[in-house]
């Protein structure tokens, strides 16, 4: 296989994986919002945090694998990763993440119960 074509396919794969990572990150935020009710201001802060981390993922992938060059097939790979994640995996991932966050919430509440009792 031509070396240039191989490199482009590898770059496409890296961006596909980055799209998957963004899908997982989005589901983490969705599961957390479903498990723990937050105020609007916290939701806004979480949205900013999501986009900040998403930007870091994309910039890191661009810098590490393409030396700062952005090509259309990279954007396509990113979108394909996100779309395939949401098409096939999100339903299962949300269930697992929701249960995990609920368990963590219970553990934190158990640990913080004595502190709440002292404060009240």
MODELLER restraints for C-alpha pairs under 7 A, 6 or more apart:
rsr = mdl.restraints
at = mdl.atoms
rsr.add(forms.Gaussian(group=physical.xy_distance, feature=features.Distance(at['CA:11:A'], at['CA:65:A']), mean=6.44, stdev=0.5))
rsr.add(forms.Gaussian(group=physical.xy_distance, feature=features.Distance(at['CA:11:A'], at['CA:74:A']), mean=6.82, stdev=0.5))
rsr.add(forms.Gaussian(group=physical.xy_distance, feature=features.Distance(at['CA:12:A'], at['CA:73:A']), mean=6.46, stdev=0.5))
rsr.add(forms.Gaussian(group=physical.xy_distance, feature=features.Distance(at['CA:12:A'], at['CA:74:A']), mean=5.40, stdev=0.5))
rsr.add(forms.Gaussian(group=physical.xy_distance, feature=features.Distance(at['CA:12:A'], at['CA:77:A']), mean=5.24, stdev=0.5))
rsr.add(forms.Gaussian(group=physical.xy_distance, feature=features.Distance(at['CA:13:A'], at['CA:77:A']), mean=6.88, stdev=0.5))
rsr.add(forms.Gaussian(group=physical.xy_distance, feature=features.Distance(at['CA:15:A'], at['CA:61:A']), mean=6.93, stdev=0.5))
rsr.add(forms.Gaussian(group=physical.xy_distance, feature=features.Distance(at['CA:15:A'], at['CA:74:A']), mean=5.84, stdev=0.5))
rsr.add(forms.Gaussian(group=physical.xy_distance, feature=features.Distance(at['CA:15:A'], at['CA:77:A']), mean=5.17, stdev=0.5))
rsr.add(forms.Gaussian(group=physical.xy_distance, feature=features.Distance(at['CA:15:A'], at['CA:78:A']), mean=4.79, stdev=0.5))
rsr.add(forms.Gaussian(group=physical.xy_distance, feature=features.Distance(at['CA:16:A'], at['CA:77:A']), mean=4.51, stdev=0.5))
rsr.add(forms.Gaussian(group=physical.xy_distance, feature=features.Distance(at['CA:16:A'], at['CA:78:A']), mean=4.82, stdev=0.5))
rsr.add(forms.Gaussian(group=physical.xy_distance, feature=features.Distance(at['CA:16:A'], at['CA:80:A']), mean=6.24, stdev=0.5))
rsr.add(forms.Gaussian(group=physical.xy_distance, feature=features.Distance(at['CA:16:A'], at['CA:81:A']), mean=4.34, stdev=0.5))
rsr.add(forms.Gaussian(group=physical.xy_distance, feature=features.Distance(at['CA:17:A'], at['CA:81:A']), mean=6.15, stdev=0.5))
rsr.add(forms.Gaussian(group=physical.xy_distance, feature=features.Distance(at['CA:18:A'], at['CA:57:A']), mean=6.73, stdev=0.5))
rsr.add(forms.Gaussian(group=physical.xy_distance, feature=features.Distance(at['CA:18:A'], at['CA:58:A']), mean=6.96, stdev=0.5))
rsr.add(forms.Gaussian(group=physical.xy_distance, feature=features.Distance(at['CA:18:A'], at['CA:78:A']), mean=6.28, stdev=0.5))
rsr.add(forms.Gaussian(group=physical.xy_distance, feature=features.Distance(at['CA:19:A'], at['CA:78:A']), mean=4.46, stdev=0.5))
rsr.add(forms.Gaussian(group=physical.xy_distance, feature=features.Distance(at['CA:19:A'], at['CA:79:A']), mean=6.18, stdev=0.5))
rsr.add(forms.Gaussian(group=physical.xy_distance, feature=features.Distance(at['CA:19:A'], at['CA:81:A']), mean=4.20, stdev=0.5))
rsr.add(forms.Gaussian(group=physical.xy_distance, feature=features.Distance(at['CA:19:A'], at['CA:82:A']), mean=4.53, stdev=0.5))
rsr.add(forms.Gaussian(group=physical.xy_distance, feature=features.Distance(at['CA:20:A'], at['CA:81:A']), mean=4.85, stdev=0.5))
rsr.add(forms.Gaussian(group=physical.xy_distance, feature=features.Distance(at['CA:20:A'], at['CA:82:A']), mean=5.31, stdev=0.5))
rsr.add(forms.Gaussian(group=physical.xy_distance, feature=features.Distance(at['CA:20:A'], at['CA:85:A']), mean=5.78, stdev=0.5))
rsr.add(forms.Gaussian(group=physical.xy_distance, feature=features.Distance(at['CA:22:A'], at['CA:54:A']), mean=6.20, stdev=0.5))
rsr.add(forms.Gaussian(group=physical.xy_distance, feature=features.Distance(at['CA:22:A'], at['CA:82:A']), mean=6.79, stdev=0.5))
rsr.add(forms.Gaussian(group=physical.xy_distance, feature=features.Distance(at['CA:23:A'], at['CA:82:A']), mean=5.43, stdev=0.5))
rsr.add(forms.Gaussian(group=physical.xy_distance, feature=features.Distance(at['CA:23:A'], at['CA:85:A']), mean=6.16, stdev=0.5))
rsr.add(forms.Gaussian(group=physical.xy_distance, feature=features.Distance(at['CA:23:A'], at['CA:86:A']), mean=6.82, stdev=0.5))
rsr.add(forms.Gaussian(group=physical.xy_distance, feature=features.Distance(at['CA:27:A'], at['CA:90:A']), mean=6.98, stdev=0.5))
rsr.add(forms.Gaussian(group=physical.xy_distance, feature=features.Distance(at['CA:27:A'], at['CA:94:A']), mean=6.02, stdev=0.5))
rsr.add(forms.Gaussian(group=physical.xy_distance, feature=features.Distance(at['CA:28:A'], at['CA:97:A']), mean=6.50, stdev=0.5))
rsr.add(forms.Gaussian(group=physical.xy_distance, feature=features.Distance(at['CA:31:A'], at['CA:94:A']), mean=5.93, stdev=0.5))
rsr.add(forms.Gaussian(group=physical.xy_distance, feature=features.Distance(at['CA:31:A'], at['CA:97:A']), mean=5.94, stdev=0.5))
rsr.add(forms.Gaussian(group=physical.xy_distance, feature=features.Distance(at['CA:31:A'], at['CA:98:A']), mean=4.84, stdev=0.5))
rsr.add(forms.Gaussian(group=physical.xy_distance, feature=features.Distance(at['CA:32:A'], at['CA:98:A']), mean=6.80, stdev=0.5))
rsr.add(forms.Gaussian(group=physical.xy_distance, feature=features.Distance(at['CA:32:A'], at['CA:101:A']), mean=6.48, stdev=0.5))
rsr.add(forms.Gaussian(group=physical.xy_distance, feature=features.Distance(at['CA:35:A'], at['CA:98:A']), mean=6.25, stdev=0.5))
rsr.add(forms.Gaussian(group=physical.xy_distance, feature=features.Distance(at['CA:35:A'], at['CA:101:A']), mean=6.69, stdev=0.5))
rsr.add(forms.Gaussian(group=physical.xy_distance, feature=features.Distance(at['CA:35:A'], at['CA:102:A']), mean=6.05, stdev=0.5))
rsr.add(forms.Gaussian(group=physical.xy_distance, feature=features.Distance(at['CA:62:A'], at['CA:68:A']), mean=5.42, stdev=0.5))
rsr.add(forms.Gaussian(group=physical.xy_distance, feature=features.Distance(at['CA:62:A'], at['CA:69:A']), mean=6.91, stdev=0.5))
